[in-house]
Amino acid sequence: MNPLSESEHLPEQDADSKGSSLERMLRVLDLFTEASPIWAVDEMGAELGYTRSTIYRYVRELAEANLLFQVEAGRYALGARIITWDRQLRLSDPLVRAAQALEHDLPRWSEQQVWLICRLFKDQVVCIHQHGELFSEVSYSRGSPRPLFLGATSKAILANMTSRQHSQLFLDNPDEVRASHLGHTWEQFRRSLQQLRRQGYVASAAEIDPGVYGLAAPVFDSDGKVVGSISCVRPIQTRDIAQEAQQGAQMLALAQALSQCMAALTHSPRQPE
């Protein structure tokens, strides 16, 4: 049952008690995905359980703000402001800028490899930058949200979150924890994360994308809080267990350099435009 469906029969002020107008408007934007990039207004209202007057008002306001764009009568896609915001993030995000500055230092472990820079947003990992080429498209391309419990890229972040965060994630995500290969009980889960944290780097094979192997290390802000990770993804056939510890140490050094560069950019004075 759609948790918002009751709002269709409520007065506007009562409908908004299920969330502020801003929260409800943002849910409209969340409808636009890679699988469903274009929506009719009535389809949006039906999907969210909003009244016809409410959805038309929200769409009108979003379109006026250039957050939605009318591609044909009554049908909308994401608007120009989203594109300009994405460009701004590419140019100004300190982690992206730091990653670009370090690209020339990235080792060549395989003819086919892609380097990924990912950020943690609440409980979700999102790729914000990539460099290199792989024989196939990896699901960590820029803008792709990924699960927190699968893959070296995410596990490098997960292992370095706080104990309080770990316990809450364990309670809130029982199915994801079971699928993570990190243990079924709290004690197993906790010890697995402690081991990864002590090791520093994380390796995984085919946990998300078939046929690929990932090696990752965490990135920290100036306060020592984990904010993301750097990882190298390559064909699984290139994995060399004998070289993994050495490459893991290189990955840790790169992550440390990335953290330091990001901190310097974060605290540097804003450059005039």
N, C-alpha and C positions, 0 to 999 in steps of 0.2 A: 504494500500500500504506500502510495506517495504521501510522505508526512506533511506535505503542504496542501493536499487536496481539499481539506476542510476550509481553507481560506477562501475558496471560490464562492462560498455561501455566506461569508462574513462581511460586515461593513468594513470599509477601508481601514479605519483605525484599529479594529480588532484583528484584521489580517496582519497588520504591521506588528502586532504583539508577538508574532512568531519570528520576529527579527526586525531590526531597524530597516527603514526604507533603503538605506545604502547597502546593507547586507543583502536585501532581497534583489536590489538592482544588480549587484555583483554576480548573483546567481544566474542572471541572464547571460552575462559574459562567459560564465563557466560552461554554458551550453555549447559554445563554439570550439570544436575539437578537430583534429586531423580527419577523423572519420565523418564528422558532421559539420562542415565549415559554413554551410548556408542554412538559414532557418526562416520559415514564414512566421509572421507575428502570431497568428493563431496557434501554430504548432508550439511556439515558445510558451504561450499561456497555458496550453494543455499539459505540456511536459512539467511545468512548475506548479500547476494548480492555481495560477493567478487569475483574477477576474479579467474580463476583456478590457475594461477601462484601465485597470492597473497595468497590464502588459503593454497596451498602446502608449500609456503615459511614459513608462520606463523606456521603451524603445525610442520614442520621440526625444526624450532627454539625452539618451546615450548617443543618438545620431547627431543631435545638435552639438554635443561635445566631441564629435569626430571619433567616438569609440566604436560606433557601428556605421556601416556604409550600405546604402540601399543598392543592391545589384540589379534588381528589377522590382516591379510593383509588389510591395508587401513582403519582399524577401531581402534578408540582410546578411552581411558578412562583417568580420571585424574591420574597424576603420583605420584611417590614416594615423591617428594618434598612437595606436599600438605600434605601428612601424617606426615612427619617430622615437618612441620610448625605447624600442629595441636597439636602434642605432645609438642612442645616448648611452645605454648600458654597455654596448660593445666598446665605446670610446672612453667611458669614464670609470667602469668598475675596476677598482684597484687590483683585484685578483686576476681579471682578464689582462690588464696592462702588465702586471708582473709576469704572467705566463708568456705573453708575447715577447717580453724582454729576455726571457730565458730560453727561447726556442732554439737558439744556436748552440746551447749546452746539452740538448737532449741527445742521449746516446742512440746509436743505430744498432739495435739488437736483432733486427730482422728487416728483410727487404720490404715486407708488408707489416706496417704497424701504425697505430693511431694513438696519439696522446690526448687524454681527456682531462679537463679541469672541471670539477663539479663543486657546487655549493650546497650547503645544508640550509633548507628553508623549513623551519619547524621540524616536522618528522618526515620530510621529503627531500630526496637528493635530485638535483637538476643539473644537467650539463650546461655550462656557460661558455665553454670554449673547446675547440678541438684542433689538432694539428697532425698532419700526416695522412696516409692512405691505407686502406685495408681492402682485401679482395671482395668484401661484402659490406653492406651498410650495417653498422652497429646501432643498437637501439639507444645508445647514449649520445646521439647527435644533439647539437645545441637546442635547448628548449624542452628536451624530453624529460619528464619526471620519471624517476625510477624508485623501486621499492628500497627501503632502508635495510632490509635483511638479506639481500641476495647480491652476490658479485663482490669482487675485491674492492671496486670503487666505493661502494656503499659501506662495506664492512670495515674499511679503514677509518671511516667516520664514526660508525656505530661503536667500535671498540673504544674510542676516545671520548665518548660522551660520559656524563657523570653517573655515578651509581644510582642516584635518585631517578635519573632519566631511564636508565636500564630497567629498574624495577617497574616503573610505570609502563614502559614499552612492553615488557614481558606480560603484564596483566592485561593490557589493552589489545594485544595482537597475538593471541595463542596460536592461530593457524599459521601465521607468518613465521613465528618462532619455530614451530615444528618443521616447517619447510626449509629453514635456514641452515640446517646441518650444524647448528650451534648447541644442540641439546634440547631435551624435552622438559626437563625440570629447571626450576630457578637456579639451583646450585650448578647444574651442568652449563646452563646458559651463562651464568656469571663467570665461571672458570674459563670457559671458551673465550669470552671477551677479554678477560685478564691476560690470557696467553697471547692473544693477538696484539694486545696493547704492549706487552713486554717485548714481543718480537719486533714491533714497529711497523713492518710492512705486512701486506696481506696478499696472498696469491689465491686465485680461483680458476677453475676450468669449466666452461660451458654451463655456468649456473644460470645465465640469462640468454646469451646468444650462443647457439650451437657452433662448435668448431673453433671457438676462440678462447684464449687464455689471457687473464688479466693479472697485473702486478700493480699494487697501489700503496700509497703512503698518505698519512693525514697532513692537512694544512691547518695551522693555528694562527689566531690573531695575536696582537701584542700582549693580551692578557692571558695567553695560554689556553684559550677556549678554541675547541675544534670548530672550524667553519667550512671545511671542504676537504677535497683530496685531489691528488694528481695520480693518474694511472696510465699505464701503457697496455694496450690491447693488441694482440697479434694472433696469428694462426696457432692452434693448439699443438701442431706438429713441431713448432719451434721451441716448445718448452724444454728446458735443460735443467733437470733437478740439481745436477752438480754445480750449475752456475747460479742457481736461484738465490742463495744467500748473498753472493757477491752483488748480483743485480739488485737485490733488495736493499743492500747497503747504499748502492748508488741512488736508488729511488728515495731513500730517506734523506740523503744529502740534497737531492733536488727539491724535496718537499720543504726542507729547512730553508734553503735559499729562496724558495718561492714565498714562504711565510715572512722572511725578513724583508724581501722586496715589496711585498704587499703592505707590510706595516709602514715602511718608509713612504710609500705612495699615499697611504691613508692619512698620514700625519703631515704630509708636505702641504705648503700653502696652495690654495687653489690658483691655477694659472689663469691669467686674464684671457678672455676670448678675443 
